[in-house]
Amino acid sequence: MSAVVDIEQLVLLLELSPPFGKRDVQSARRTMAKRWHPDLAPIGKEQEHERHLKAINEAADHLEALAEQSRGGQVSANAVKVAGQAARRARAEEGRRNYEAQQRAAAEDGERQKHDPFGSRMPDHSVVHRYARCLSYPEWGVGTVDGIYFTGEGEHVQQWARVRFQEGVRTVPAGSLQFVDFSRPDEAADRVERFMTAARHALAENDFATAAQRLTYARDAQPRNPVVLRLITFAFWQSGQLEAAGRAVRDWIRAEPSRPAAQRHASRIYEQMGAIDLALTAAERAAELAPGDAGGWERVGRLRLARFDREGAIAALERARSLGATVEGLLDLALAHQLAGDVGAAVAACEQATVVEPGSAEAWSRLAHALARTDLVSDALGACDQALARGAGDEVAALRERLQAIAPRELPA
């Protein structure tokens, strides 16, 4: 008997409702491909997502071809119904043949049991599960399994289920289902995994408030899990909940006291809150834990400068320059030297910034202003020209006019 394609199952797999056309199938394909992309799969379920996505694409290809061959480019509900009836008859015939084969095998097993009653100790049993959750999207909650279906043949058989969640019916690959036993409470690790996966989906969509809410449940299950604390700190911070982010980063520091990443986040969060003292303390602790990080020492220097600790800022920024000079760090160092009254050191730092990044208009502008405080008027005019050539603003143009007015006159050669 030739294979009969069950269009009803293909429609359910793509979550379509007849009548439908080629564009409806394409739209459903894109929606399902986005939902079951392997990159969004939890750890260990990438292959399950990939197989389910392959079955979706095969079903969409078949339905697109069917829509092109149909009258008016639309597959009617009656056509789907007729195809479903034909497939059910084919399955019934195949089931009848399988049943007869099983009966014959049972008779043979009866004869074998009669003559060899202890030949096999393998029990024959089955368990039917009704309630399940999707490991890929745990935020859907616990749903009721309406049915288990199969598509493909041979080694390419794909098993999937229709599960009725609170927000609607979803087509789910059977490998991503976790059946629920309400007689036992969920373990903390299982709850953390579910809410972490749901939070990563929210973070991928830049929905930081929802991610923070889901991560709160994961933190309640494992209060000292450093991965959860890191993500919840980031989610609170990006959603603008600075006080909650401050509390979360303190918990993160307690969980990982020897890692500088938590201290760096704490410094940025405290600085955004306006707590410069706390931000400086966290930045200094991060620099102590990672003494080879130039960026950490630059942050210490900037925060010390905000506290009017010029000597401390110069020491930290000089150390950052020795580890790896950046334009931002050099310009901060120039500002610290300028506030300390050392104009020559400020000019030297600005000159090094122009060497590190010759195309920086900010570096050339700062160099021009630094040179304007000396008697090197010609050099200051040259720096102004370089800054203006790189798109500097009106402030540099006004400085050039002032310098041009006081520049000494030179006789032609």
N, C-alpha and C positions, 0 to 999 in steps of 0.2 A: 504494500500500500504506500502510495506517495505521501510525503509529509504534508500536513495541512497546517498553515500558519494561523495561529490564534490571534486575530487582530484585536480581540477584546483585551487580551493580556498585554499586547503592545501598547494599546491606548492607556491601560492602567499604569504601565511602566513609565510612560511619559506624563502621566497625570493630565491627560487630555479629556475633553468632553465632546462627543460628536454632536452635530456635524463639524468637520474641521477641514482646512485646506493646507496647502504646502506652507504658507506663512505661519499658520498656527503650529505646525510641526516644528518649523525652524525656531520659533520663539520658545516652545517647550524644550527643545534640545539645548538652547543657550541657558535657560533657567536651570535645568537639571545639571548641565555641565559645570555651571558655576557652583552649584550646591555640592556636587560630589567630586570636585577636582581633587586629585591626589595630594596637592600641596596643603589642602585644608584638613587632611586626615589626621587623626590622633596617631601617636607613635605605635607602630606595629600594624596599622590598618591601611597603609598606603596601597598595598596590593588589592585589598578588598574594594577600595574606592576605584582603583584602576579597572578592575574587572566589571564593576557595576557601570562605570562610565562607558566601557566598550559595549556592554549590552544595550545601554541607552542609545548609543550612536547607531548600532545595527537596527534597533527598532525604528529609530527616526528615519534611517535610509529607506527601510521597507515602506513606512507610511508615506514618505514623500513620493516614492515611486507610485504608490497606490493612488495618491491624490492627483498626480499628473495624469494617470490613466482614467480617472473617474470623470463622469460627465460634469461639466462646469467647474472642474478643479476642486470639488468638494466631496468628501467621503461622508455619506449620510449615516444616520444612526441605524437605519434598517440594514445597510450593508454590513455594518459592524456586527449587528445582531445575527444576521445570516451566517457570517463567517465564524462567529462564536459557536453557533449551533453545529456547524460542520466540524469544527475542531473538537467540540465535546463528543460528537458521535465517533470521531476517529479515536479519541482517547478512550471512549467506552469500549470500542472494539479491541483496542490494544490492551485495555484492562482485562477484558474477558479472556484474551489469549494468555495474558500473564497469570490470571487466576487459574486457568486450566493447567498451565505449566507448574504453578505452585501446588496445585492439588496432586499432580503427578509426583512432584518432588516430595510432598508430604507423605504420599503413599510409600515412596521408596524409603523415606526416613523412618516410617512406621515399621517396615520390614527390617531395616537396619537396627532400630531400637529393640525390636523383638529378639533379634539374634545377638545384639551387642548393646545391652542396656547401659553400660558405663562407658561407651565410646566418646561421649561428649558431655562436658559439664558446663557449657556456655549457656547462661539463661537467656530466654527470649522475652524481652519486655520493651516497652516504649513509654515515654513520658510526654505528655502534651502540655505545653506552656501557653499561657494566655496573655500575661502581662509582661511587657518588655520596655526598655528604654534604648535609645540610639546613642551609642558611644561617640559618634561623630558630632551629634547635636544634643548634648544632655539637657540643654535648656528647654527642649520640648517636653520634658518630664516623662512620666510613665504613661504608655499608651496600651491600647487593646489590639492584639494581633487579629486582623480580620481574615487573613489567609496567607498561605505560603505558595509561591509560584515558581516555575522554572522556565527559562528560555535557553535556546541553543541545544546543541546535540553533542554527544560523545564527550571529549575532554573539555569542551567549551561550554558546558552547562553552567548557567548562572542562576543561583537561587536568590530570590528576593521576596520581600513581604510587604503587605499593605497594612500599615499600623495606624490606628485611629488615636491621634493625640488630641489634646484640648484645643489646639489651634487649627486642627484639620487633619485630613487623611494624608499620609506621606508614603511614598514608595522608598523602601529602605533595603539595602543589601543585607541579606540574612547574616553575613559575617560580622556586621557592625551592630547587631542586636545583643543586648544583655538582658536575659530573662530575669525577672524579679521574683524573689521568694519573700513574701511579706511576713513569713514566720521568723525571719532573722533580720536584725537591723543592718544597714549598710556600714561597712568598715570605713574608717576615716580616710584611708588611702583612695578608696573608690570615689568618695565624695570629692576629694581634692582633684582627682583626675577629671571627673566630669565637669566641675566648675572651672578648672583651668582651661580645658578645651573650649568651653563656652566663652570664657573671657578672651581667649586668643581670637576667636571669631569677632568679638566686639572690637578688639584692638585693631584688627585688620580693616574694619569699617570706620575707624576713628571715633567710635562711640565709647569714649573714655568713662563716662558716668556709669553706663551699663556694665562695663568691664570691672569698674571698682566695686559695684554692688555684687557681682558674681564672685569676685575674688574675696570679698568679705566673708562669704559662706565657706570658701576654701580655707581662709585663715582661721575661722572658728573651728574647723575640723583639725587643723594642724597649726597651732599658733606660732611655732618656731620653724616652720618650713621656709628656708631662705629664698627659694624661687618664688613662692607665693608672696613673700614680703617685698621682694624686689619689684614684682609686677604690680602689686597693689600700690606701692609708693609712686611708681610711674603713672598709674591710672589716676590716682588722686591728684597728683601734681598737674597732669595735662588737663584734667577736668576743672581746674581752678579751685579745688578744695585744699587750700594750703595747710590749714590746721590739721586736717586728717592726714595729709601727706607728711607733715612733721611728726605726728604720732607714729605713723607707719615706718618712717625711716629710723626712728629711735628703736623700734622693735627689730628692724633689720640690723642695726648696729649691734644690738645685744646678741642676735643670732650669729652674726659673723663679725666679731670685734677685730679680727686681724686682717680684714680685707679693705682696701681703700675705696672701693666703688661706693659703698654705703656712705662713707664720709663725704665723698664728692657730691653725691645727690643731696645730702643734708646741707652742705654748704650752699648749693644753688637754691634750695628751697628756703633756707633761712634768709638768704640775701634777698630773695623775692618778697619775703614777708617783711623786710625792713629790719630784721634782727642781725645787725652787722657783727656784733660781738660773737653770737653763736655761730654765724657763718665763718668768721675768722678762725674760731676754735676748731670747727670741723675741717676747714681747709688745711690748717696746720697739722692736724692729726693725719689727714690723707697724704700730705707731703712727707710726713715722717714714715708712714707705712710704705710709700712708693717714692724713695728719694731720687730715683732716676727719671721721674716724670716732670718734664719741663713745664707742661701745662699746669700741673699742680702748684709749682712754685710761682708761676705767673699769677694764678688766682690769689695766692697768699699775698703777693706784692700789691695787687690791686686793692684787696680788702684792707691791708695795712695802710695804704695810701688814703682810703676812705676814712680811716681812723686817725689821720694826720700823723702817722708814725712814719716820717720820711726816711729815717735811717734804716728802720726795719724793712720798709718797702724796697729801698735800694739794695739791701743785702739779699732779699728774696729774688728780686728781678735780675740781679747780677748772676745769681746761681742758675736761674732759668736760662739766661743767655749762654752760660758756659755749657749747659746740657744740650741746647738746641735753640738758636735764635729764631724768633718769629717777629713779624712786623708789629703785631699788637703788643707783645712783650717789650720790644725795643722802644716803642712810642710811650708806653707807660713808664719805662725807665727814664726816658728823656724828661717826662713830666715831673718825676720824682726828683731828678737832679735840678731841674729848673726851680722847683719849690724850695729846694735846699740851698739855692743860690749859686750852684756850679753850672754856669752857662756853657762852658767849654765841654763838660761831660754830656750836657744835653745835646749840643751840636753833634758830638761824636756818635751818640746813640741814634740820632735822626739820620746821619749819614750812613750808618750801618743798615738802617731800615731801608733806605733807598737801594743799597746794594743787594739786600736779601730779596726785595721785590721791586725791581726798577719801574714797573708799570703802575705802582700805587700812587694815586694822586694825593692821598692822605699823608703818605710819608714825605713827599716833596713839599707839600704845604707846611707841614710841621717843621721841616728843615728850613724853609724860607722864613718862617716866624722866628725860629731860633737864631738864624744868622742876622735877622733884623735887629736883634738885641746886642749885636757886636758892631764893630766898625768895618766889617767885611760887606760893604754895600754892594759891590759888584757881584760877589758870590750869592748874596741874597736875591739880587735881580735875576741871576741865572736860575736859581731854584724856583723863583716865581714863574719864569718862563716854562720850566719843565712841568710844574704843577698845572699851569693853564693848558699846556699841550695835552695833558692827560685828563682834562675835564674838570679842573678845580672850579670852585664857585666864585661869587662876587667878592668874597672877603679877600681872597688872594689877589684879585685884580685891584682892589682898593689899596692893598699893601704895596703892590708894585708901583702904583701912582705915587704914593708917599715916598717910596725909596727913589723913584726917578727924580723927584723934586730935590732931594738932598744929595743925589749922586754927584761926585766931583766931575767937572768937565775935563775932557781929554782932548789934547791937540791931535789933529790928524797926523798920520805917519809921514 
